[in-house]
Each structure stands twice: as structure tokens, then as C-alpha cells.
């Protein structure tokens, strides 16, 4: 029995070794019955109207007013009743036994709901509504047993319970068939939902049959779009084909609306990676939003979805247009479904925040960008997001070319080799190291140390990997064998915040929380130099053939000799934290980024460029208004890429200063 194929895109840990990759190549009885009088209160939002109706319907259910419930449902069915945003009322009616906090319902509450449904069926044996409600409650109860984990991580006992409850839900719908009772949109939607539990792929004709009856039925399109995601039964390109076909089959006045409905449904599940993984038609999505406004003029909730999607496709003009229209009418639930922090979004996505002298901005990230690296001959730009997502960008055009979504990683530890495309990253809350081949999507987990890993660095040729843990131990791993070659234990309590192999030598440099830099021979394990550089913790380290640079948590940058660690140059920025450094390929230019101790505090001059052989002091590069977390150069050294807490990556030209 197949219980659905949920990938790393869903909830769960990395224990499954599954990685989803797309690479370079979603009060009065009369008032209750007709639902019209109260809906004319234009100021009420969809969520407010839904909460009101669900409370009234649930109260009637608890009081066993089954005749009145049937009258309400029959009226909703005959009228094809919808809320001001176009979502079906009858589908929401089927939730009447369920509490508002569905995820918190206990077994006792479900048992009570089934007893009342049995009373409804006994009192009104010809009620199709009682059977639909019964099927719906069993369907919800089944998914409570399954939980949010990927299938292979769900205990078999829970999967068996999941299947058993799905079969009971299906039996209620089979009863409708045997009694030859009318089939409606709720019946069809439930067939879709239950099919997922029974390991069956829903026939698309179920949707098209319903749309012939009601071309504006958004619930059927919404449900099928989710079924066609890869976590269930979808094959690559199938969701896009469905969205186009359902739009083409629907009446002219709402075809694009249904196309957009499919995209919104997928957005709730795939979250901020939707448009990275599916080739949807952005102009058609926009036309669908205009149809929503035309057909359902009293709804403004969809503006929130449109603003999110516009940001994902980097259409800032549309973002500004829609956010101005939204004003105070914000549907936080919509933003939470996409895992976008609404308050941070509004703070960061303004014309003032986006201004800067950079040649190109890479948008679409919905969290802080914590790691950044150009990879390969074509300078593919790889970014790691605080939401544990890895994106691939064409550095020449800015176009996103692929993605990987992983959970449980500590993005701040990620290190990517510029030639091999191998990524090493520690975990957020446990020991261990993930090695991920970004080109093949293959992964392996190592346990080089019993402590949590907080820093990683590859050797220039890519055959060695050094990692530092929270106790200050540094371990060097041979990537061909996977075996540990060297271990350096700290002589004093410290944490390793900087690691780098020195190009052209056998040296490995380590920077720690004790303000010291240690240089060791990674071939022999012998210590070469141990020098205190600062009285404050060193937060980052970079190495070229001739120089080592370190930054402190007080805004100091030091350039040292790569052989002796003798100080050569220094610079003191405002009292912020220097958290990232990078040398240009020829080693003559140093870039670094700073942030405030409170990461969310906006500050000026967060990015600096220093041609340290020609300039006495670094020059600020304006643009980022929040702290810069990572900097990296292009392979030819002509471009600098910087990643920030403002959710953007920016590309700056690196001009050689005049002597």
C-alpha cells in the first residue's frame, strides 16, 4: 500500500536520506440558512465570515438540530454558495463537527463527533449531508494518525491506523453511491483526499465533471493541485499541465482564475519554493488575479497571495503595487502558509530598502541568506537560506535554475567548494555533518565529532574537509575515504569560528572565541604558530597565499602574514560584528561584511571592499541595509556577491582603485 510519496519538501528530518532536487540543466436560522444577510457586511474578511459560520453550524450540530443542518446544506448546494473570495461554503459546512483548532482535537472529541453523526443518520436516514460529514471527519481523523512526517518515518502502527480510517471514510462515500444519492462538489473533493490515503491517484475527470456543473468551483481545482504535487502522485510537469488544461476547459470568464487557483493551492504546500520548482506562466497568474477581483470584487485576501508570488518571480513593481493596495487588509494566515514573516517582508521590501549601486539584485529569498558561493566554470551562484533552502542562480542573468529544500540544517555552518560543488553543513540541534553533492543531489551523513559542528572548510583542491565543533575540537576528514586524518584538541576553552586552508601550503588556519589564531601543518599535525590577535572573539577567517584576514565581534579587521601571523594591516569599523571575509582570487582585494549584535537592526555601511595593496582603508559599498552574512567573489574577481539579512543577494562590480 502506498501512503503518498512525501519528500524533503515536507515535514521531517534528514534520516530518510531523501533529497528533492531540481538542478542546473500550494443567528438566526434564516441568516444561517441563506448566508446572505451577514455576508453583506463588506468589512468582514473571509476568515471572520468562516469563523462565524463554523461556530453556528457546529452549535447546531452539538444541539442535534439535524433537520436545520440539512436545510442549510441543501440551500448551499442548490445556490452553489460561495464566500466573497470565491471559496465554496458547502465544503466548509462539512467541517461542522470539527473544532476550530483541528490539530488539537482529542480522540474523545472525535468519538463524540461520530456518535452525533450516527444520531444524524438515524434521525434522517436519507441525508446525504450526514454521510458527507461522516466521510470528511474520518478523512481528517486519518491524517491526524498519519501526522506531518514523511511516510517512511511514520510508525507502521500509525500508517495502519491511517489506512483504516481512510477506508471508513471511503465506505461513507460508497454508501452515497449505493443509495444513488446526489453527487456534489464535496463528494468529489473527498474522493480526492481519501485517494491519497488509499494510495490511489485521483482521476482528473472527477474535476472536469464537477467544473461542468460549476465552472467556478475552486475547491476541486485546489484539491487536485495538491494531489499532483511530487509529495503525493505528481510527475514533473503534471501540475503545470493540469493548471493549463483546467483553465482551457473552463468558461472564458474564469479560466485564468482556475489557473491561479491551482498555483495558490500548490503555494500552500511548497511554500516559497513553488516558482523555483514549477514552470508556471506568471502573466497568466496575474490575469487570474484580475479575474478574481472582477468576479469576486468584495474579496481582497487574494492580494496577499499575489504579492507573495510577485516577490518569488522578482517582479518588484507588482510587489509595490499590490502592497499599496493591501494597506491594512493583511491576511497573516496566507503569509504564514508561505513561511514568509509578514512584518519583516513589509520592512524589507520597500523602494528605499531595495535601492543601491549594485549591478544586480537576486531576490525571492524569504529568509536571511546565510551562505553563498560561486561554483564551476560558469560561476553558478549557490545560496543557502535560513529556511534551509538551497537555491541555484545563473550569475550572468540572475535567473534561478534550481533548488534543494532541506530541514534541520544549521545554514550558518554551510561551506561549499567552488569547483566540486560539494557542500558540508552541520545540524541545528544535534551532532553530525551532512555532505551533499549539489550536482547529483546525493548526500551522506558523517559523525566526525560527538559535539555539534559550527564551522567547516574545504581544502583548495577539495580532497580534505576541516570541521570545528562547539567544544573547540578541529577534525580533518579525507573525503575520498571518509576517514578522519587529523584531530586537534583545544589547549584552552574556545570555540572555532573560523577555518581555512592556506592556498599553496600545508597550513590550516583556525580562529577562535579566545581571540587567537592557530596555524597548523595539516600533513603532520604539528603546530606552526599560535598568536593572540585580539582581546575579543574572532568571528571569521579567510586565507590567500600571502595573507590571512580575521574579523572580530567588535568591528576590527586584521590582515596577517600567512606564514608568521604577523599583523600587517588593521581597520576598525563602527562597533559592530565582522562575520564574513573573503579574498579575491588573486588575493589582492579583501571584502567583508558586518552586522549589528541584534541581527534585525538596520544599519548603514554593512559591506566593505578593500584593495589592501593599494588602499589604506576599505571603502563601503552602499545598498544592504541589514547585516551582511556572506561575501564571495566571481571566478575572474570582477564581481563581488554579498548575502544579507535583508533577504537579498547583491552583485557589485569590483573596480581596481588608482594608485
N, C-alpha and C positions, 0 to 999 in steps of 0.2 A: 504494500500500500504506500503510495506517495503522499506525503503530507505537505507538499509545497516545497519549492527549492529556494530557500531564503539565503542570500549571500551575505558577504561582509557589509553590504549596504544596510542591512537590518541590524537589530539589536544583537549583542553577543560579544564574545571575546575572540581572540585570535587562535583559540585552541583548535578550531576546525581546520586551520591551515588554508581556508578558502579565501581567495583574494579576487575580487571582481575588478577586472582591468579592461579599459578601452584605451589603446595606446596609439603611438605616433601615426602610423600609416594614415517621480502626486492628494360673566358668571351666572352669566345667566345661560340656561340651556340653549336659548335661541342664539346667543352670541357664540357659544361653543360650537353649535351645530354648523352655522354657515361661515363662521370665521371671518365675517366681513366687517362688522361694526368696529371691532377693536383694531383691525388692520388699517383702518383709515387714519389712525394716529401716525402721521408721517414721520414723527420724530423717533418712533420706536425702531430699533435695529432688528435684524434677523435674529440675533441671539436673544434679545429681550422677548420678541414675539414667540420664539420657540420655547423659551423657558416658561412663559405664561401658559401656552397651550399644553405643554407636557405636564405641568402641575395640575391643570384642570382635568386632563384625561386620566392622569394617574389617580386623582382623588375619586373620580367616577369609578375607576377600576377597583380601588380599595373598598368603595361602598357597594360594590356589586351592582352597579347601575348598568347592567349589560345591554338592556334594550336601548338605552340612550347612547351607549357607545356604538352599537350597530347603526343607529340612525346617523350619528356623526360620521362614521367611516363611510357609510353608503353615500352620504351627501358629498364628502370629499372626493370619493371615487367618481361620481357622476359629473361633478364640476371640474374634474382634473385640477383640483385646488392647489395653488402654489403660494409660497411666501413672496414678498416683494422682490426677492433676489432670484426667483425662478425655481427654487428648490421645492420638491414635492412635499405636500402636507401629509398625504396618506402614508408615505414611508416613515415619517416622524411619528405618526399615530401608532404605528406598530411597536413603538418603544414604550407604550403606556405603562407596562408593568415594571419598567426598569427605573432605578433611582437616578438622579442627576449625576451622581458620582459612580458611573457604571463600574469602573475598575475596583471600587471598594465594596461591591455587593458580596455579601456572605452566602454560603451555601443555604443557610436558613432563609435568607431573603428570596433566593431562587426557589426553594421548596414552597414557600408561601405563594409566590407568583404562579407556580404550576398548579397549586391547589385551587387558586382563584380561576385560572384558565379552565380547569376541569369543571368548575361550577358554571362557568360561562357556557361551555359546550353542553352541559346537562340542561341548563335553563333554556338555551337556544340552539338546538341540535342542527339547525340549518345555517348557522352563522359561519360564513367563510372568513369573517374577520377574526373569530376566535382561533381558527386554525392557522391563519397567517401570523397572529400574535404568538401562538404557541411555537410555530416554526422559528420565528425571529428570536424568541427568548432562548430556545435550545441552541440556536446558532451562536448567540452571544455567550452563552454558558460554555459552549465547546471551546471558543477561543480563549476564555478565561483559563481553561485547563491547559491549553497549549502554551500560553504565555507569550512573551515577546522574543524569546530566544530563537536562534536558528534551529532547524528541526533536529540535527544530529546532536545538539546539546540538550534537548528536552528529554527528560527521563521517559523511558518507554511506557511506564505506567500512566504518565500524563498524556502521551500520544494515544494510547489505547482509549483513555477517557475522552480525548478529543474526538476520535473517530466514532465512539459510541454515541456521543451527544449529537454529532453531525448526522448520524443515521436516524436518530429520533427526530431531528429537525426535518430531514428528508421525508420521513414517514408521515409527518403532518401535511406536507405538500402533496404526497401521494394520496392522502385521504381526500384532498380537494379534487384531484383528478378522478378518483373513483366515484365521487358524488356528482361529478360533472358540474361542479360549481364554477362561477366565472373566474377567469384568469386575468389578473391585472398586473400593474407595474410592480407592486410589492412582491407578488408571487415570482415574477421574473427575476427581480433583484435578489430575492432569497435563493433562487436556484443557482445564481452565480456564486453567492457567498458560501453556500453549502458545498458546492462542487469543489472549492478549494480544500475543504476538509476531507472530502472523499477522494482526493487525488485525481479529479477529473477536470478537463479543460472545457469551459462553457462554450456551447455553440453560438457563434456570432448571430445566427438567425434569431436567437432569443431577443437580442437588442433590436434588430431591424423589425421584427414583428411588433414589438412594443412601440417603436417610433412611427410605424404606420398608423397606430391608434392615437398617439400623441407625439408629434414631431418635436415638441419642446420638453420632452421628458429627460431631464438632466441626470436623474438618479441612475438610469440604466447605463448611460454613457460613462458616468462616474465609476460605477461598479465594474464594468468591463475593462476600463482603462487600468484599474488596479490589477485585475486578473492577468493582464497582458504584460505586467512588469516581469523582469527576469527572476525576481524572488519567488514568483509563482510559476506561470506557464509560458511566459512570453519568450519569443526568439528575437534576435537582433532585427530591428526594423519593423517588427509586427505592430507595436503600439503606434508608430507613425502611420503605417498603412491603415490601421483601424481608424485613427483620427481623421484621416483624409477621406476614407470611404464613408464613414458615418456622416461626415459633412456633405459629401456629394450626394448621398441618398436622402438627405433631409431637405425639407422645403427651403426655398431660396431665402426666406426671411430669417432663418435661424440656423443655416448650415454652418456658418463660421462660428456661431455661438457654441454649437456642439463640438467643433474642433477645439475651441478654447476650453470647454468643459473637460475634455479628455486631458488636456495639458495640466489644468488646475488639479485634477484628481491625482495625476502622477506626481505633481509637485508636493503634495501632502506626504507622499511615501518616500520619494527620492530626495526630497528637501532641496538644498541649494545646489545639488549636482545634476538636476534634471536636464538642463540645457547643455551640459557637458556630455551627457550620455545619449541623448536622443536628438535626432535631426528634425526638429520642428520648424515650421515656417513662421518666423516672427511677424511679418506683415499680416499673415492670416490670423495669428493670435490677436493682434491689435484690432483687426476688423471684428473678431468675435467679441472683444470687449465693447466695441461700439454698438454691436447688436444687443448686447446685454443692457446697455444704457437705453437703447431705443425701445426694446421690448419690455424691460422692467425699469422704468425711469425712477421709481422710488427706492431703488437699491443703490447704495454706494459702497457696500462691502467689497465688491469686486475690484474697486480701485486699489485696495491693498495688494491683491494678487498681481495686478498689472504692474504696480511699482516694483514689486519683488522680481518679476520676470524681466522687466526692463533693465534692472540692475544686473541681472545674470547675463544678459546679452550686451552689457556695457553701453546701453542707449541712455546716456545721461540726460539728454534733452527731454526724453519721455519721463524719466525719473522725476526731474524737476517739475514738469507739467502736472504729473499725477499727484505728487506730494503736495503741490499747491492746491489742487482740487480737494484732496483728502482733508486738509486742515485738521480740525479736532476730531473728525469722524474716523477714528482709528480702531481697527478690529484686531486687538492684540492676539487673539487666538490664531488668526491667519498667520501672523508673523512667528508665533511660537511653533506652528506646524512646520515652518521652513527653517527653524532653528536660527532665525535672524533676530538679534536683540534690537527691538524697535527703537528704544531710546538712543542706543549707540548709532544705529543706522541714520536717524534724523540728525544726530550731531555731526556725523562724518560726511554724509552725502549732501553737501551744500556747495554752491559755486565757489565760495571762499575757501572751503576746505580742499577742493579739487584743484585750486589754482597752483601754478608752479612753473618753473622754467624747463621742466623735463621734456624730452623729446616724445616720450610715450608713457602712458599710464596703463597698467594691467589691472582691470577691475574684475568684479564678480566674486571675489572672496567675501565671505560673510563673517569672518573672524580674523583675528590678528594673524599675520603671516610670520611664522617662526623660523623657517629655514628656506634657503634659496641657493640655487647652484645652476650654472650653465653646464650643459653636458653634451659631449660629442663634437664632431667637426662643425655641425650646423648650429652650434650654440642653442640647443633646445633648452628652454628655461624651465626648471623644475622648482615648484614651490610647495611647501608643507604648511598647512593651515592649522590654527589652534584647534579646529574641529576634527583634526586627524585626517584631513583630506589632502591628497597629493594631486596637484594639477600640473599639466604639461602645456607649455606655451611656445609658439613659434616666435623666437625673439626678433625676427625680421619684420613680422606683421602684427604681432600681439595676439594672433588668433590662438584660442585654446585648442589643443589637439588630443587631449585625453585626460584620464583621471584614474585615481585609485582611492577608494574610501576605506579607511581602517579605523578601528576603535581601540582605545586602551593604550595608545602610544603617548609618550611624552615628546611632543613635537619639538620642544626646545632643545632636545638632545640630538636631533637628526643631523647626520653627516652624509653627504652624497659625493661619490667620487666623480670627477669631471670627465673622465674617459670611459670608465667601465659602466657607469650608471648604476652602481651598486649603492644601496642606502643602508645605513646602520642606525638604529634608533632604540633607545631604552623604553621601558614601560612606565606608565604614570604612577602606578601604585604597587609595583612588585619588582623583584629582581628579574634579570633576563635581558636578552638582546635579540631584536629582530633584524635579520639580514634579508633584504628584499631586492631582487633583481628587477629594476624598473622596466627593462626592455622585455623581459619574458613574463613578468608577473609571478615569478617563483619566489618562495620565501622559506626561510629556515629560522628556527629559534635556538640560540645558544645560551648557556649558563656559565659565563666566564668567571663570575664572582657571586657570592651569596648576597651581596648588597645591591641596592638599586643603582643602576648606571645613570650618570648625569652628564657624561661627555664622551664623544667618540671622534676619532680622526683616522683617515686613511693615509697610507704612505703614498708618495708621488706616483709610483708605478702601479699601485693598487693591490699589491700582494699581501700587505700587512695591515692590520687594524689595531689601533690602540684604544682602549676604553678606560675611563676613570669612574670609580663608584663614589657613593656618598661618604664612605669612610676614608677616602684618600688613596686607596689602592689603585694602581695602574696595571693593566694586563695587556700584553701584546699577543695577538692571535694571527697565526698563519692561515690565510683564507683558502689556500689550496688544500690544506689538510684539516682545517677546522680546529687544530690543536693550539693550546697555549704555549708560546715560546719563551716568554719572559713575564715575570711579575715583580713589580716594585712596591714594597710596602712603605707607607709614610713613616718618617722618623719622628715627626711631631704631628699632633692632631691637625688635620686640614681636610679641605675638600678640593678636588681638582676641577677648576672651572675653565681651564684652557689646555689644549693638547694640540701639538703639531709636529709632524716630521719635518726636519730641516732639509730642503732640497739639496741634492749634490753631496750629502754627507751621511754618516751613520748615526746622526744625532736625533734624539726625540726630546722636545721641549715640553715642560709641564708648568702651568701657572696655578697657584693655589690661593685659598682663602687667607693664608698667613702672609700674603704679600711677597712670597718668594717665587723665583723661577729656578727650576731644576733642569739641567741639561744632562742627559744620559746617553751612553752608547747602546743603541738597541741591538747591536750584534753581540756584544759581550755582556751587556747588563751593567757595566761599570758607570759610576757617576763621573761626570766630566766637570761640571761647575754647579754650585748651589749659591745663589745670590739673592739677598733681600733687595727688592726693588722699591717697595713702598710700604708704608705703615698701615695701609688699608687693603682689603681683599682685592685680588686681581680677578676680573670677571671675564677676560677674553685674551686670546693669544693668537698671533699669526706669524708665519715664518716665510722668509725668502732665502735665497742662497747666502746673502750677506747680512741680513738683518732679522731680528725678532722684535715684534711690537707687542706691547701689553697695554691693557686699559684697566682702570680701577673703578671702584664704586663711588669715587669722589670726583670723577671727571678728568683724571690725569691720563695722559698717553705718553708712553716711553718707547723710544727706539733704542735697541740694544745691539751689540755686536753678536752675530750668530755663532761666533766661535768662543768668545770670552764672557758674554753677557755684560760687557762694559757699556754704561749708558753713553749714548751719543747725542740724542735729541730728546726734548720733552715738551709737552704742551699741557696747559691746564684750562679746561673748558669751564663753563658755569658748573656749580656743584651738583651735577647730575651723574648718572651711571654710564660708563662706556661699556657697552655689552657686545659689540661686534667690531671686528677688524678684518681687513683683507689687503694683501699686497697685489698690485697689478702683475701680469705675467712676467714682465722684465724686472720687477722688484723695485722700481724707482718711485712708484706712487703708492701711497697708503690711503685707504678710505676707512672711515669709522663712523659708527652711529651711537647716539646717546638716547637716554630716556630718563624721565623723572622717576624718583623712587616709587611714586604712585603711578603705575603704568598708564592709567587712564587720564592722566593730567596732560593737557595740551601744552606744548612749549615751542618756542622758536629755535631755529638752528639745531636741528636734530641730526643732520648729515654733514660730514666734512670730507674734503678731498685735499690731500697733502702730497705734492710732488716734493718729497723731503730732500732731494738732492739739489733743488733749485729754490725752494721757498723756505723762509724762516718759520712760518706758521701756516697751519691749514686754513683753507677758505671754506666758509659754509656754503652749502647748496640748498637754496630755499625750495620749499614745496611741502614736504611732510610736516604735519602739524602735531603729530604724536610721535612717540619714541620709535626709533629705527632699530629693528631686531636683527637684521642680517644685511650684509653687503657682499657682492661678488662682482668680479669683472668679466667682461666678454673675453673670448679666447685671444682676440687681437689687442686687447687692452684699451680699445677706443670707447667702450661703453661701460658704465657702472650701473648695476641693478641694485636697488635698495628696497627692502621689505619692511613694512611698518605696522604699528598698532592702528593706523588709520584705515586698515584693510586693503591698502593698495600696494602694488609694486610699481616703482618708477624707474625709467631708463634715462640716465643722464649722459651727456657727452663728456668725455674726458679730454680736455684741451691741455696741451703742454704749455706751461707758462713761459714767457720770455725771460731770458736771463737778466 
